[in-house]
Amino acid sequence: MIAYLKGRLVEKDPTHLIVDVNGVGYYVHISLTTYAAIKDKEEITILTYLHVKEDSHTLYGFSKASEKQMFLNLISISGVGPSTGLMVQSSLSASEIQQAIVSEDVKTIQSVKGIGGKTAQRIILELKDKIRKEGVIQEDSELSPTSHNTIKAEALSALLTLGIKKPAAEKSIDSILKNSGNTITLEELIKLALKNA
C-alpha cells in the first residue's frame, strides 16, 4: 500500500496531480479541497489511498489526514465508490459533510451530483456514530482569487472531468461568475457549479 508520496509537483489540475518521486511520475486523483490546499507548492507530501480493482490501480490523494479519513469513511458505504467520494469532497467541505451527517441532513448530502436519496440516507445511517466519535473537523484553508479567464477554464475542465455536460457546465459557470464579481475562488466556483449543474 502507498501511504503517501513526497516529491516534486509536476502537474496540478483541479481533479488530479502528477508527483515526481525520484524520477517516477505518479498520477493522483484529488478533490477540490486538496487542490486548494496545495496552492502553488513545488515540493509536496500528499497522503494517498491506492484503490485496487481487477483492471486498474488508482491513487487518490489528500492534503490532510482528516480528509483522507472522511474519504475512507465514505467509500466504506455500499454504493459509494472512490469517484463519488471525491465528488462529495469536491462539493462540500469536510466540516459541511460532517455536519450534514451528524445533523442527519439528507438534503445537503443529496445535493452532490451522483448521490440519490437512498445513498444519502445510507451515508448518514452508517457514518453518524463514527463521525460523532471522531470529533469536529476544523477548516484551515484560505484561497486567493484568480483571474476570470483562468478560473473559468480550470473550472470547466474540472466539471467536464467530473462528468458534467459541457453546455450545462458553461452556463452554470457563466451565471456564477456574473453574480460573484471578482471575489470567487476556483474551489468555490466549482462547488457552486456542481450544485447548479
KACOR-V307467 format. One record per residue. N is the residue number from 0. RES is the residue in one small letter. SS is DSSP state (~ for helix, > for strand, _ for the rest). PHI is phi in whole degrees, -180 to 180 (* if undefined). Layout:
BEGIN
n = [N,N]
res = [RES,RES]
ss = [SS,SS]
phi = [PHI,PHI]
END
This chain:
BEGIN
n = [0,1,2,3,4,5,6,7,8,9,10,11,12,13,14,15,16,17,18,19,20,21,22,23,24,25,26,27,28,29,30,31,32,33,34,35,36,37,38,39,40,41,42,43,44,45,46,47,48,49,50,51,52,53,54,55,56,57,58,59,60,61,62,63,64,65,66,67,68,69,70,71,72,73,74,75,76,77,78,79,80,81,82,83,84,85,86,87,88,89,90,91,92,93,94,95,96,97,98,99,100,101,102,103,104,105,106,107,108,109,110,111,112,113,114,115,116,117,118,119,120,121,122,123,124,125,126,127,128,129,130,131,132,133,134,135,136,137,138,139,140,141,142,143,144,145,146,147,148,149,150,151,152,153,154,155,156,157,158,159,160,161,162,163,164,165,166,167,168,169,170,171,172,173,174,175,176,177,178,179,180,181,182,183,184,185,186,187,188,189,190,191,192,193,194,195,196]
res = [m,i,a,y,l,k,g,r,l,v,e,k,d,p,t,h,l,i,v,d,v,n,g,v,g,y,y,v,h,i,s,l,t,t,y,a,a,i,k,d,k,e,e,i,t,i,l,t,y,l,h,v,k,e,d,s,h,t,l,y,g,f,s,k,a,s,e,k,q,m,f,l,n,l,i,s,i,s,g,v,g,p,s,t,g,l,m,v,q,s,s,l,s,a,s,e,i,q,q,a,i,v,s,e,d,v,k,t,i,q,s,v,k,g,i,g,g,k,t,a,q,r,i,i,l,e,l,k,d,k,i,r,k,e,g,v,i,q,e,d,s,e,l,s,p,t,s,h,n,t,i,k,a,e,a,l,s,a,l,l,t,l,g,i,k,k,p,a,a,e,k,s,i,d,s,i,l,k,n,s,g,n,t,i,t,l,e,e,l,i,k,l,a,l,k,n,a]
ss = [_,_,_,>,>,>,>,>,>,>,>,>,_,_,_,>,>,>,>,>,>,_,_,>,>,>,>,>,>,_,_,~,~,~,~,~,~,~,_,_,_,_,>,>,>,>,>,>,>,>,>,>,>,_,_,>,>,>,>,>,>,>,_,_,~,~,~,~,~,~,~,~,~,~,~,_,_,_,_,_,_,~,~,~,~,~,~,~,~,~,~,_,_,~,~,~,~,~,~,~,~,~,_,_,_,~,~,~,~,~,_,_,_,_,_,_,~,~,~,~,~,~,~,~,~,~,~,~,~,~,~,~,~,~,_,_,_,_,_,_,_,_,_,_,_,_,_,~,~,~,~,~,~,~,~,~,~,~,~,~,~,_,_,_,_,~,~,~,~,~,~,~,~,~,~,~,~,~,~,~,_,_,_,_,_,~,~,~,~,~,~,~,~,~,~,~,_]
phi = [*,-96,-82,-160,-123,-128,-178,-91,-80,-90,-143,-135,-137,-58,-114,-157,-131,-123,-112,-89,-115,51,87,-110,-92,-100,-91,-124,-78,-135,-96,-63,-62,-68,-56,-68,-72,-84,40,-107,-69,-100,-104,-135,-120,-126,-70,-133,-131,-97,-96,-107,-123,-57,-107,-161,-123,-120,-96,-118,-119,-143,-80,-133,-63,-65,-69,-63,-63,-63,-60,-63,-61,-64,-77,-76,-83,-60,95,-115,-93,-58,-64,-68,-59,-68,-62,-61,-73,-83,-89,-130,-73,-57,-71,-67,-62,-60,-62,-63,-69,-64,-90,55,-90,-60,-60,-64,-67,-70,-70,-77,-58,94,-107,-92,-59,-66,-66,-60,-66,-66,-59,-63,-60,-82,-106,-53,-67,-62,-65,-60,-69,-71,93,-86,-91,-96,-90,-147,-128,-114,-119,-107,-65,-121,-66,-59,-65,-65,-63,-66,-64,-68,-65,-61,-58,-65,-65,-64,-63,-80,99,-82,-67,-57,-60,-66,-64,-63,-61,-63,-62,-60,-62,-67,-63,-62,-84,-96,73,-101,-97,-90,-94,-59,-60,-62,-60,-67,-60,-63,-64,-63,-74,-93,-77]
END
